[in-house]
Amino acid sequence: MTRISSQRSIYGVHPGVQLMVDWIAGLKEKSGRTLEEWIAFAKKHGPGDEKAGRDWFQDEHGFTINPASYLAELVWGAGPHETTPEEYLKAAEIHLRDMYAGPKEDLRPLHDAILAAAAELGGDVKACPCKTIVPLFRKHVFAEIKPATRTRIDLSFALRKYDGQVPERFGPTKRPSSDRLSHKIAITQLADVDAEVKRWLRAAYELDR
């Protein structure tokens, strides 16, 4: 597998990781302690388990739910392991390897063909592998690659803002209306990544302005 690096045009750091990096950088100024200082303080003075710790960070120290959950998981849980861009990119390599290991190995050329089509859309496209999916971002998620079975990749598109008829070939994702990804198509062979798929991939990309 080609090694992921921050220099490669199509792969990049997930926006959620970058948000966390920025939050950690400003934590001392906003809360009076660095991340390391909060961890040490919580281990010494906190309640001792993740659920109670989450409440403790909220009730005693004024953190909102997401930062409180993140801190509690770091202190008493398994802990997020992708708190820097470098850690994320290392984990992304593992996610990709595992996604297409064993019986799903034959899907990897389909994945690569979709990525090649996405890369042609513009230099601001990046693929951000997670454990079971590979979201494609411009400013937001505009498409998603998911190896759904041994023989099929589900390629989803963010077309909720599209004012027109989407071909029947692209069925609904049946996700909540709050989810950006509204339509999907099954990719089972290289021929499926055709001109029509590329056209709608571009439509989703251009809607994300």
N, C-alpha and C positions, 0 to 999 in steps of 0.2 A: 504494500500500500504506500502511496506517495505520502511522505511525511508532511503534516500540517505545520505551517509556520506563519508568523504574523506578516511575513513579506508576501505570501501568496495572495493573489488578487481576490479569489472567490471565497476562501475561508477567512473568517474573522472572529473576533471576540463577541460573544453574545451581549447585547445591550444591557441585559440585567446584571451581568458581571461588572460592566463598566459603571453602572449606577451604584453598585455596592462599593467599588473602589473609591468613587467620589464621596460616598457617604462616610466611609472609614477615614478618608483624608480630612474631612471636616468634623469628625467626632469630638476631638479635643476641644475645639473652639465652641461647639454647640453644647457639649455636656460636661466639660471640665476634665474628662479622662480620655486617654487613647483607648483603642480597642484592647490592647494588651493589659492596660490598667483596669479596664472594666472586667476583663476575664479574671484577673487576679483578685479583684475586690469581690466579685460574685462567688468565687470559690471559697473565700474566707467568710463572707457574711451572708451569702444567699441561702435559700431554703434547701438546696441539695438535690433537686430533681427538676427535670425539664419543664413539666407542666406548671408546677408551682413557681419555678424560676421565671417563666414567661409572665405570669401574673405579677410577680415581684418587680420585674423590670418596668411593667406598666404602672402598677399602683404606687410603688415606692419611689420610682425614679423618672416617671413621666414619659417613658418611651411609648410610641404607638405600637400597634399589634405586630407589624412586619419586622421592625428592628428588634422588638422584644423577643419575638420568636427566633430570629436569627441569633441573637446573643445567647438565649437559653440553649439553643441547639449546640452552639459552640462550646458552652461551658459544661452542659450535662448530657447532651445527646451525642449522636455520631459525628455531628459537626459538618457544616458545609466544607467541601474540600476544594472548591473552586473560587477562592476569594481574590485571586489576582489574574490578570490576563494570561500570564505564563502558565499558571495552574489550570486555567480553563482550556488552553490549547493542548496541554498534555492529556487532559481528561477527554477532550474531543477526539483525539486519536484513538483512544481506547473505545469510546462510544462507537466510532465508525467501524473499527475492527470487529467489535462484538455484534453490531447490527447485521453485518454481512458475513458472519462466521457460519461454518457448517452448512446446513440445508439452504440458507439464504445466499450462499456465495454467488450463485448464478445471477442474482439481482444486481450485483455491483456494476456491470456495464450499463444497465438501465439508469442507475443512480448517476453515473458519470456522464451519460448523455444528457440527462436533465440539467446537471450542473453546467455542462458546456453551453446549453441553450440559455441558461440564466446569466452566465458570464457575458454573453453577447449583448445583453440588455443595457449594460452601462457599468462604469467603474465603481459605482456606489453600491453595487449588489454584493452581499456577503452571505455565505452559508455558515450557520452556527450549530454544529451538531450537538444534540442532547442524547439521552440514553436510547430512545426509541424513535426519534424523529430528527429531521434536519430542516429547521425553518430557514426560509430565504428572506432576508431583510433588505429593504431600502431604508426608509425612515422607520417603517413598521414591518411586521410580517406581511408579505404579499403572496407567499406560496409556501408549501410544506411538502417535503418528501417523507413518506412513511413506508418502510418495507412491511406490508401488512400480513402477507403469507409467504410461503416458500416460492410462490410463482407470481406474486403481484406486488407492485408498488402502488400505493395510493398517492396521487399528486393532487393536492388541494390548492385552491385559488381564492384570493380575497377579492370577491366581485360584488360585495353588497352595495357598493356605490355605483355599480354599472347601471346606466339608464337604458336598458334595452333587453333584447331576448338573448339568453345564453343557450347554445345548442343543447339538444337533449343528451348528446354524448357526455356532457358534463353534468352529472347528477348532483343533487344537494348533499352537503355534508351532514345535514340534520343536527348541526351544532346550534347552541343557543344564539339568538340574534345579537348578543353582545360579542360573540366570537367573530373575528374578522373573516375567517375562512368559511366561505359559503358554498363552494362547488368543488367537486373532485372528479377525477377520472382514473380508471385503472390502467396502469402501464404494465404490460406483460411481455412485451417484445420491443426491440429497438425501433421497429417501424411505427410503434405507437407515439414516439416522440416526433411527430410529424409537423407540417407547417401550421396546421390548425392549433395544435397544442402550443406551439411557439407563439402563435398570434395571441392566444388568450393569456399566456404567461406574460407577454408584453402588456396586454391590457391591464392585468392586475398590477404590474410594475408601475405603469403610468398613472393608475388611480392613486398610488401612494405618493402624492406630491407634498 
